[in-house]
Amino acid sequence: MRNQTSLSQNTPNDDYEIRSQAEMQRRFIDLQFQRSELEMKLKRVNEVLFLLGKEMEQNFSYNHLYK
């Protein structure tokens, strides 16, 4: 009888632990996905900035030589 009581007392705590770990895992996966999305956006922004810098250099060189 004593063992049954202690087992029933641990079950809600165990369920809480399982749910808590599952929620942490879900959040971790969600954050990994968001990180991946942000890394792709950052890569695109860097590409655009690099191209803009090249265009500005060409424009500066053109203006400096021909004006």
C-alpha positions as CSV (number, residue, x, y, z in Angstrom):
1,M,0.0,0.0,0.0
2,R,2.8,2.4,0.9
3,N,4.5,1.8,-2.5
4,Q,1.3,2.5,-4.4
5,T,0.9,5.8,-2.6
6,S,4.4,7.0,-3.4
7,L,4.0,5.9,-7.1
8,S,0.8,7.9,-7.5
9,Q,2.4,10.9,-5.9
10,N,5.3,10.8,-8.4
11,T,3.2,10.4,-11.5
12,P,1.9,14.0,-11.7
13,N,5.5,15.3,-11.2
14,D,6.7,12.9,-13.8
15,D,4.0,14.0,-16.2
16,Y,5.0,17.6,-15.5
17,E,8.6,16.8,-16.3
18,I,7.7,15.0,-19.5
19,R,5.5,17.9,-20.7
20,S,8.1,20.5,-19.7
21,Q,10.8,18.7,-21.6
22,A,8.5,18.3,-24.6
23,E,7.7,22.0,-24.5
24,M,11.4,22.9,-24.3
25,Q,12.2,20.7,-27.2
26,R,9.4,22.3,-29.3
27,R,10.7,25.8,-28.4
28,F,14.2,24.7,-29.3
29,I,13.2,23.5,-32.7
30,D,11.2,26.6,-33.3
31,L,14.1,28.8,-32.3
32,Q,16.4,26.8,-34.6
33,F,14.0,27.4,-37.5
34,Q,13.8,31.1,-36.7
35,R,17.6,31.3,-36.6
36,S,17.9,29.6,-40.0
37,E,15.4,32.1,-41.4
38,L,17.3,35.0,-39.9
39,E,20.6,33.7,-41.2
40,M,19.2,33.5,-44.8
41,K,17.9,37.1,-44.5
42,L,21.2,38.3,-43.1
43,K,23.0,36.7,-46.0
44,R,20.7,38.4,-48.5
45,V,21.2,41.8,-46.8
46,N,25.0,41.3,-46.9
47,E,24.8,40.5,-50.6
48,V,22.7,43.6,-51.3
49,L,25.1,45.8,-49.3
50,F,28.1,44.4,-51.1
51,L,26.5,45.1,-54.5
52,L,25.5,48.5,-53.4
53,G,29.0,49.2,-52.3
54,K,30.4,48.1,-55.7
55,E,27.8,50.3,-57.4
56,M,28.8,53.3,-55.3
57,E,32.5,52.8,-56.0
58,Q,31.8,52.6,-59.8
59,N,29.6,55.7,-59.6
60,F,32.3,57.6,-57.6
61,S,35.0,56.5,-60.1
62,Y,32.8,57.6,-63.0
63,N,32.0,61.0,-61.5
64,H,35.6,61.6,-60.5
65,L,36.9,60.8,-64.0
66,Y,34.3,62.4,-66.2
67,K,33.0,65.4,-64.3
